[in-house]
Amino acid sequence: MGDIIPDIEGSEYGPGGGTMIFENERVRVTELSLPAGGRSKLHTHALDYVLVQIEGDKIAVEPHPETAGEYKEFFETDVVPGAFVFIEKGGVETAVNTGKKDWREICIELK
């Protein structure tokens, strides 16, 4: 994927909220959580990152129409505690907890 990151009004950079639990010159680690039915802020992923699922049953990504990258369409998946996925920068999205349980994950942004 290219290095062009869309600048979308109302979108913040980073994982869309949460609590930063560690940062150094190489990584930023954020813990994210949403109650059942909850939504994150609209956010732009300006860095490649790894998501590590902690708890929940379903989570979805609702992309902004101008998003770039692999995930350009609504995507829902089962949560598997301990599972992880690498995602390239560029997505502009809102995370949506479509499950019946509270959801939690760790986002590791690679600087």
Backbone hydrogen bonds, N-H to C=O, Kabsch-Sander energy under -0.5 kcal/mol:
donor,donor_aa,acceptor,acceptor_aa,energy
5,I,3,D,-0.6
8,I,6,P,-0.8
9,E,7,D,-0.5
11,S,8,I,-2.1
12,E,42,L,-1.8
14,G,44,T,-2.3
19,T,31,E,-2.6
21,I,29,V,-2.8
22,F,29,V,-1.4
24,N,27,V,-2.4
28,R,109,E,-1.8
29,V,22,F,-3.3
30,T,28,R,-0.5
30,T,107,C,-2.6
31,E,19,T,-2.9
32,L,30,T,-0.5
32,L,105,E,-3.0
34,L,103,W,-2.0
37,G,97,N,-1.8
38,G,35,P,-2.9
40,S,95,A,-2.6
41,K,16,G,-1.1
43,H,93,E,-2.6
44,T,12,E,-2.8
45,H,91,G,-3.2
46,A,44,T,-1.0
48,D,110,L,-0.5
49,Y,87,I,-2.5
50,V,108,I,-2.2
51,L,85,V,-2.5
52,V,106,I,-2.7
53,Q,51,L,-0.5
53,Q,83,A,-2.6
54,I,104,R,-2.5
55,E,104,R,-1.9
59,I,77,T,-2.2
60,A,96,V,-2.5
61,V,75,F,-2.8
62,E,94,T,-3.0
64,H,92,V,-3.3
67,T,64,H,-2.2
68,A,90,G,-1.6
72,K,70,E,-1.1
75,F,61,V,-2.0
77,T,59,I,-2.7
79,V,57,D,-1.7
82,G,53,Q,-3.4
83,A,80,V,-2.9
85,V,51,L,-1.8
87,I,49,Y,-3.1
90,G,45,H,-3.6
93,E,43,H,-2.5
94,T,62,E,-1.7
96,V,60,A,-2.7
97,N,38,G,-2.9
98,T,96,V,-1.2
99,G,58,K,-1.0
103,W,34,L,-3.0
104,R,55,E,-2.4
105,E,32,L,-2.2
106,I,52,V,-2.5
107,C,30,T,-3.1
108,I,50,V,-3.1
108,I,106,I,-0.5
109,E,28,R,-3.1
109,E,107,C,-0.7
110,L,48,D,-3.0
111,K,26,R,-3.2
111,K,109,E,-0.6
